[in-house]
Amino acid sequence: MTSSVRPSLVLETVPFERENVEAYALLLRIEIVLRECLRVSLESEYGAYWQKRLPGELLRKIKQSQAEESRPQFNFVRLGPLYYLTFGELFILLQQRSGRSVAEKLGGDCFLKQLENIFAPRNALCHSRPVSSSSVGLKAIETLYAEMETALTPERFARLMGKPDTGLAQDEAIKAFVPALRRVLRDLPDLPCGIPTS
């Protein structure tokens, strides 16, 4: 007889688990807020079609990543374009003209240096290694988080974090799509056979 019991996620099963989980939670929030700040800034500068203003290589990467998520068995949602960029690509975007205003609001070059400083602990975390040996990595992440929250205000930080551009699940999209199709089928017979053109 085989057991299908899932292992429980009790903290401290891995020697560095508590610290890594704390670091991951902060990094998740930092990255969501960065993506949302960039989206809001680009949208206000370029309007509804701001995505077309992204550098060509990033746009290609986004389209490729979106295509990979078209597997229905995982019920992926189509995320906002910036959620398909890596942390490194976000960093590059913040340095370029299109993202520079966000970097300036968050502290300018000092902020970018701090962001670059967390690459090493973030990389360790993503590869299942301790975030740091003496809590230095976690402290760097905590400091960046606190400074971003201060620069944006805790209320705005929470608002950006609470409404990520994560799109709709396939079943949610269908619920909205089916009534629209029904309206089209209902109104289609009332359309004229030919549409006059000038």
N, C-alpha and C positions, 0 to 999 in steps of 0.2 A: 504494500500500500504506500503510495507516495503522498507527501504532504504538500499542499499548495499555500502554506502560510508564508506571508511576506515578512522579511526581517524588519524588526521594529527599528525606528530611527531614534534610538536613545542617544543623547549626546554623550560624548566621551568614549564611544566605542573605538574610535580612532584617536590616538594620542593628541593630535592637533585639530580635532574636529570642531570644538567650540569656537576657537579663534577663526578658523576658516569659514564657518557658517556666519559668524558675525561680519567678517570681511565681505563675504558674498552678498549678504543682505544690503550692506552699504553701497557696494559697487553696483548692484542692480538698480538701486535708487539713483545713484549718481548718473549712470548711463541713461536711464529713462528721462531724467530731468534734462540732461544734455541734448538728447534727441528732440525732446519737446521744445526746449528753448530755441534750437535751430529751426524746427518746423515753424514755430510762431514767427520768428524773425524773417525767415525766407518768404513765408506767406504774406506778411505785412509789406515786404519790399516788392515782391513780384506778383502777388495775387494768387488766384486759384491754380495756375499752371506753374508754380514755383519749381516743381520737380525738373522741368525742362532746363532750368538754369543751373542744375548741378553739373559739375565737370563730366565730360563724356565717359571717361573710364569708370567713374563711380556709377553713372547711369547704366552702363553695360553690366556692371557687377550686380546692381539691384535687380535688373530684369532677369539675369541668369538665376539669381537666388530665388526670385519669385516663381520662376518656372519649375525649380526643383521641389517646391512645396505643393505641387498640384496633385499629390497622392491622396486620394479621398480616404483611405483607410486610417490616416492619422488625423483627419478632420482639422487640418491646419486652417488658420484664418489668414487672410491676406493683410499683412501689416502695412503700416505707413512706410514709405520708401526708406526713410532713415534707419529703420529697424533691421535692414538687410546689410548695413555697413558694419564692418568690424570696429573695434575700439580704436585701432590705429588709423583707419580711414576717417573716423569722426574727428580724430586729432588733426589730421591733415586738413579737413574741411574747416575746422576752427581757426586754422592758420591762414586760410585763403580769404580773399575779399568777401566771399559770400557768407562766411561764418565769423568773420573778425568782430562784428558788432556784438555777438554773443560773448566771445572771449573778453572783450572790453568790459562788458557789464559784469562779468564774473571776476575781474581783477587783472585783465590784460596779460602782459608777458609773465608776470608773477604766477597767475593762475595756470597758464600753459606749462610753466616749469613744474608746478606741483602736479599737474595732470600727467606730465611725462614721467615724473618721479614714481607714480604708482604703477607704471607698466610692469616692473619686475615683480612686485607682490601679486599683481593681477595675473600675470603669466604663471607664477607658481601655483596660485589657486586653481586656475583653469586646467592645470596638469596634475592635480591631486597631490601637490606637494604642500608642506606647511607655508602659510602666507609669509612668515618670517621666523627667524630663530629666537629673537628677543622682543617680539611684539612691535618692532620698528615698522614693519610693513602695515600692520593693522593700525598703528598710530598715524601713519601717513595718510591712510584711507579715511580714518576718522577726522583728521584735520581738514582734508579736502572737502569732505561732506559738510562739516560745520561751516567752513568758509563759503561754500556755495549757498547753503541755507541762509547765512547772514546776508550775502550779496543780493539774494532774491527776495528775502523776507521768508520766515517760516510758512506763512499763509500761502504765498505764491508757489513756494517749493512744493508744499503739500498738494496744491491744486494741479500743478503740472504733473506730479507723480501719480495723482489719483485718476487722471484721464489720459492714459497713453493711447497713441494712435494705433490701436491693435486690431482695427477692422471688425468684420463680422465673421462668425463661424458659418460654414456652408449651410447648415440647417436654418440658421437665422436669416441668411440671405434669401433662401428659398421662400420662407414665410413672407418676406416683403415682395418677392418677385412674382409669385403665383397670382395674387390679387391684381397686379398690374397687367399680367397676361390676360386675365379674365376680362378686364376692362377693354383691352385692345380687341379681343375676340367679339365682345359685345358691340363695340363702336365701329368695327371694320365694315360691316354691311352698309352703314350709313354714309360711307365715303363715296364721292363721285367716281365713276369708272375711269375717267380721264382727268388729269390735273392740267389745267391750261398753263402754258409757259409763254413768256413774252419773247 
